[in-house]
């Protein structure tokens, strides 16, 4: 088995787990389950040499996948999450360590 991660902002998933829509169901249906942990992220969202630091709490979904891992399926779930949660992009770390920002 291999492991991948999808990271979503806390404000779209919520602490009460009711705002996850079909996202968690999709992970369970596709891969059998997940572990959700909380983290903190920050990045520079500025432009034209202007720094604008963004900070947010995040939820990290860690998922075990049987080999061969279906990257298309992972990307499709992340793309749907970006769309459902109105995100510019969703952070995905694939099983091989490659990072992808998946847009709707």
Secondary structure per residue as TSV (DSSP state, phi and psi in degrees):
chain	resnum	aa	ss	phi	psi
A	1	X	-	360.0	155.6
A	2	X	E	-125.3	166.7
A	3	X	E	-124.9	137.9
A	4	X	E	-130.1	165.7
A	5	X	E	-133.2	143.9
A	6	X	E	-125.8	129.7
A	7	X	E	-113.3	127.7
A	8	X	E	-123.7	145.7
A	9	X	E	-63.4	145.1
A	10	X	H	-58.9	-38.2
A	11	X	H	-67.3	-15.7
A	12	X	H	-95.6	-24.8
A	13	X	H	-96.7	-37.0
A	14	X	-	78.3	155.1
A	15	X	T	-78.0	-20.6
A	16	X	T	-91.0	2.6
A	17	X	S	67.0	9.6
A	18	X	T	-90.1	-13.3
A	19	X	T	-97.7	13.1
A	20	X	-	-81.4	-4.9
A	21	X	T	53.1	-137.3
A	22	X	T	-88.4	-1.1
A	23	X	H	-56.1	-53.9
A	24	X	H	-66.3	-38.1
A	25	X	H	-61.7	-40.9
A	26	X	H	-62.4	-41.8
A	27	X	H	-63.5	-44.0
A	28	X	H	-65.1	-44.1
A	29	X	H	-63.1	-39.8
A	30	X	H	-82.0	-35.3
A	31	X	H	-128.7	-3.6
A	32	X	S	95.0	-12.2
A	33	X	-	160.4	-176.1
A	34	X	-	-163.4	167.2
A	35	X	E	-121.9	129.9
A	36	X	E	-110.6	123.7
A	37	X	E	-123.4	165.5
A	38	X	E	-105.4	143.4
A	39	X	E	-143.8	-169.7
A	40	X	E	-140.5	133.1
A	41	X	E	-129.8	156.3
A	42	X	E	-150.2	149.1
A	43	X	E	-159.5	162.3
A	44	X	E	-88.5	115.2
A	45	X	-	-107.8	20.9
A	46	X	-	-84.9	178.0
A	47	X	-	-147.0	160.9
A	48	X	T	51.2	51.1
A	49	X	T	64.3	18.8
A	50	X	-	-107.0	125.6
A	51	X	-	-88.8	130.8
A	52	X	-	-138.9	101.7
A	53	X	E	-80.6	128.6
A	54	X	E	-107.8	139.4
A	55	X	E	-134.2	143.0
A	56	X	E	-161.0	153.3
A	57	X	E	-76.6	145.7
A	58	X	E	-132.2	160.6
A	59	X	E	-113.6	128.6
A	60	X	E	-106.8	116.9
A	61	X	E	-97.1	113.9
A	62	X	E	-102.4	127.7
A	63	X	E	-131.1	133.6
A	64	X	E	-92.3	135.8
A	65	X	E	-131.0	138.1
A	66	X	-	-69.4	149.0
A	67	X	S	-86.5	147.2
A	68	X	S	-72.0	139.1
A	69	X	-	-76.8	133.9
A	70	X	-	-90.8	90.1
A	71	X	H	-61.5	-32.3
A	72	X	H	-63.2	-41.6
A	73	X	H	-64.9	-42.8
A	74	X	H	-61.6	-47.6
A	75	X	H	-63.6	-39.0
A	76	X	H	-63.7	-43.1
A	77	X	H	-64.8	-42.7
A	78	X	H	-65.1	-39.9
A	79	X	H	-63.3	-42.5
A	80	X	H	-64.9	-39.9
A	81	X	H	-62.4	-42.8
A	82	X	H	-59.3	-41.6
A	83	X	H	-69.4	-51.2
A	84	X	H	-61.4	-36.1
A	85	X	T	-98.4	10.1
A	86	X	T	54.5	48.9
A	87	X	-	-104.2	144.6
A	88	X	S	-62.9	-38.4
A	89	X	-	-160.5	158.1
A	90	X	E	-119.7	135.3
A	91	X	E	-80.7	126.6
A	92	X	E	-128.1	128.9
A	93	X	E	-108.9	113.6
A	94	X	-	-75.8	168.2
A	95	X	T	-59.3	-28.6
A	96	X	T	-88.0	4.1
A	97	X	S	94.8	-11.9
A	98	X	-	-66.1	138.7
A	99	X	E	-107.8	138.5
A	100	X	E	-136.3	137.3
A	101	X	E	-99.7	109.5
A	102	X	E	-95.4	122.7
A	103	X	-	-94.8	159.5
A	104	X	-	-59.1	360.0
